[in-house]
Amino acid sequence: MKQSNLFYKTRKEAPNDADSINASYLVRAGFVHKHMAGVYAFLPLGFKVLKKIENIIREEMNKIDGQEILMNVLQPKKLWDETGRWNEMADIFYRLANDKDKQLGLAPTHEEEVTDIVRKNVASYKDLPLALYQIQTKFRNEARAKSGLLRGREFLMKDLYSFSPDEEGLNSYYERVKAAYFKIYERLGLDAKLVEASGGVFSKYSHEFQALIPSGEDEIFYCDKCDFAQNKEIAETKAGDKCPRCQEGIVLTANGTEVGNIFKLMTKFSTTMEACYTDKNGAKKPILMGCYGIGLTRCLASIAETKYDSTNDRMVWPKEIAPFYAHLISLGQNNEAENIYNDLQNKGIETLYDDRDINAGQKFAEADLIGCPLRIIISKKTLAENSVELTDLSTFKTDLIKLSDLSGAIQDE
């Protein structure tokens, strides 16, 4: 992509209503546009990052035998009345009426619909186990939409639902999802811990994946030697205590932001909604369910919170999700830069080429905000040595690379 054609606009100053690092950075760098509290549009740069997060999640869900579907956001009241959650979740439910005065809702979550789908399509133990997931927009009437994309009213989420014939199968799949989630967060560049927590309106207990972020809204307690971690809301320990699990480590505390949530629904929905199967002996039994969510927009915001360097006004996106892998900056050498750009494109190296006729300071300032992992600078000085400067922004290592070796050097990064 040539930067002269890219639809974006950077700002020097943070928006007046920005209440977090991610809200300030993502708007200033031209990744998102804020329409109102908790509602953001994704512009080309932000959308590219969001789609890459989505693709990583999709890859890992497919590896654990998840089958992708797409459910409805618009749902009838009668479906939610079966579980009693039409009234239970009234505070966060956006509601409307159709032309026949039947009440409808914009789904804040999809347990009811997926259970309805499965109960009408699963009859026998031979149809199980089953895992269905979607990547879909959710709507929740947050009383205090805040912290940019971390707590929104409209947001993108991946939710996976597992259906098992017995508790052994549910527990086994639950562990597979845990492992997949850790892979996802590693690929996203997030330091995430598995934390015991309350299930809120969805279930009694759950596990949260908390990204450790200094500005995080949650406080967690965790062991410095084992995998013990609890959210403050259920913790019975404090910083400095001996770990209650391993009895060797010391409990530490940190701020975190929830980027994923998993919990065993057991028969909570299948019993209420009569989602059953017939076992080998012909007995009718309720299906055991699990629910596994990841907030894509929360992940993106959390990455921005951790990777943006406010001191130097600089961002470096993790390589797998950066809007572009390389940023080619021409300092008055567009003829040679054009050849480099075409070569990189032909070799499948996703490159943003700053071909604009503006001063070097402005180019570098915007490049710092956009945050591509690799930066290529071509100037009169580098061309004198038939080379370019190649900088890995994650390490700030800069090398002078011959033009003929550039694509190979990038592919080796």
Secondary structure as GFF3:
##gff-version 3
##sequence-region A 1 413
A	DSSP	alpha_helix	21	28	.	.	.	ID=ss1
A	DSSP	beta_strand	32	36	.	.	.	ID=ss2
A	DSSP	beta_strand	39	42	.	.	.	ID=ss3
A	DSSP	alpha_helix	44	63	.	.	.	ID=ss4
A	DSSP	beta_strand	67	68	.	.	.	ID=ss5
A	DSSP	beta_strand	74	76	.	.	.	ID=ss6
A	DSSP	alpha_helix	77	81	.	.	.	ID=ss7
A	DSSP	alpha_helix	85	88	.	.	.	ID=ss8
A	DSSP	three_ten_helix	90	92	.	.	.	ID=ss9
A	DSSP	beta_strand	94	97	.	.	.	ID=ss10
A	DSSP	beta_strand	103	106	.	.	.	ID=ss11
A	DSSP	alpha_helix	111	119	.	.	.	ID=ss12
A	DSSP	three_ten_helix	125	127	.	.	.	ID=ss13
A	DSSP	beta_strand	130	139	.	.	.	ID=ss14
A	DSSP	three_ten_helix	148	150	.	.	.	ID=ss15
A	DSSP	beta_strand	154	164	.	.	.	ID=ss16
A	DSSP	alpha_helix	167	188	.	.	.	ID=ss17
A	DSSP	beta_strand	192	198	.	.	.	ID=ss18
A	DSSP	beta_strand	205	212	.	.	.	ID=ss19
A	DSSP	beta_strand	218	223	.	.	.	ID=ss20
A	DSSP	beta_strand	229	231	.	.	.	ID=ss21
A	DSSP	beta_strand	251	266	.	.	.	ID=ss22
A	DSSP	alpha_helix	268	272	.	.	.	ID=ss23
A	DSSP	beta_strand	276	278	.	.	.	ID=ss24
A	DSSP	beta_strand	284	286	.	.	.	ID=ss25
A	DSSP	beta_strand	288	295	.	.	.	ID=ss26
A	DSSP	alpha_helix	296	307	.	.	.	ID=ss27
A	DSSP	beta_strand	308	309	.	.	.	ID=ss28
A	DSSP	beta_strand	314	315	.	.	.	ID=ss29
A	DSSP	beta_strand	326	330	.	.	.	ID=ss30
A	DSSP	alpha_helix	334	346	.	.	.	ID=ss31
A	DSSP	beta_strand	351	354	.	.	.	ID=ss32
A	DSSP	alpha_helix	360	370	.	.	.	ID=ss33
A	DSSP	beta_strand	374	378	.	.	.	ID=ss34
A	DSSP	alpha_helix	380	383	.	.	.	ID=ss35
A	DSSP	beta_strand	387	392	.	.	.	ID=ss36
A	DSSP	beta_strand	397	402	.	.	.	ID=ss37
A	DSSP	three_ten_helix	403	405	.	.	.	ID=ss38
A	DSSP	alpha_helix	406	411	.	.	.	ID=ss39
###
